[in-house]
């Protein structure tokens, strides 16, 4: 049961990230001429990465094989790093630092992805710590 708690926490964080970047912590609104700013691309990229992280976390909860759980947690950690890199490196955000994408969306995505990264890292370390003890023969 303890192993599933980290999967549930990861799922909740990934779903909050996905919903947050699309609702409360979204990027800049549509321009008056009907086009989107560059930060909209970052918002959509983070939404898709959040959905992928949620799927990996759900697989971790219901999967029985340890190797699949390890692979899903490592994938979640890689996706978490990608979420941080989207607004900071990959996508050119708006020019002014006072815009909504810089002031609201970017910090939210960074905090949530770091939380997910830490959760998966701790879960992975706990798996490796518990694994040798469970395979030892009794004296």
C-alpha angles and dihedrals in degrees: 000000000000090000091056093053092069090048091052091048090049091049092050092049092048092048091047090051092050095046094040097056090049098046127012098013097036126144128258117312125251115289123248092256091057098255129118128240121240092260090068088070090054090049092053093045091052091048092055092045090050091052091050090050091050091052091049090049093050090050088052091054097050102032118100099195115091095211092057090050091051092049092049092049092049089048089051091052091050091048090050090056090048091053089056092047096050098072095028102045118356103050123045105232127205117301100242120069090215093065118112094250092058097037101042117008100044097050091045093051092047094050094046094046092048088051090051091046092052092046093052093043092053091046091050092049091049089052091054093045093051096040101074093045093055093051096052118108117239115254 
